[in-house]
Amino acid sequence: MTETSFKSPDAIIGHKSKALYEIWKSLTGGRVAPKREEITLGLVRTLTPWLWTADVIDNGADFRFRMAGDRISQFYEQPITSSPISELPNNPFLERVKQVLMYCVKDKRPVALGPIRSRREGKEHWEIEVVVVPLSEDGETINCLMGTMELWPTGTGGAAH
């Protein structure tokens, strides 16, 4: 597994990712993370094609995607919801996804990655930027993650999105 470099969510360039991060910050207050039900459809309606949620299983040993927006499903080209990540066909793209999710759970704070060339086979001509925000029912334990994945053609620096 190759090392993945993460960045502060404050350095995000994608508009949708910035929007999710700002929503998350506005709801967090002094807590580690807001509750899932605090992020309502009304707050994220314009982000839903690029939005996903994942349950945290065994404190980050595994994850189960519960919802993936249309853009994410189109990019991945196969269902990723319902099954734990450990049961999905392993590939370099999914390995990077798992690294980002594990990092967010471990550090209990938002994390961003990219823009970076996709590792998804057949999608190497895309750059992706991801932001992951933690959610917590008790204010301490991260039990859910939410994020966005924005993409644009490699070399455009996000100008085409």
Secondary structure, DSSP 8 states (H G I E B T S, - for coil): ------B-GGG---HHHHHHHHHHHHHHTTSSS--GGGS-HHHHGGGGGGEEEEEEEGGGTEEEEEEE-HHHHHHH-S--BSSBGGGS---HHHHHHHHHHHHHHHHTS-EEEEEEE--STT-TTEEEEEEEEEE-SSSSS--EEEEEEEEEETTSTTTT-
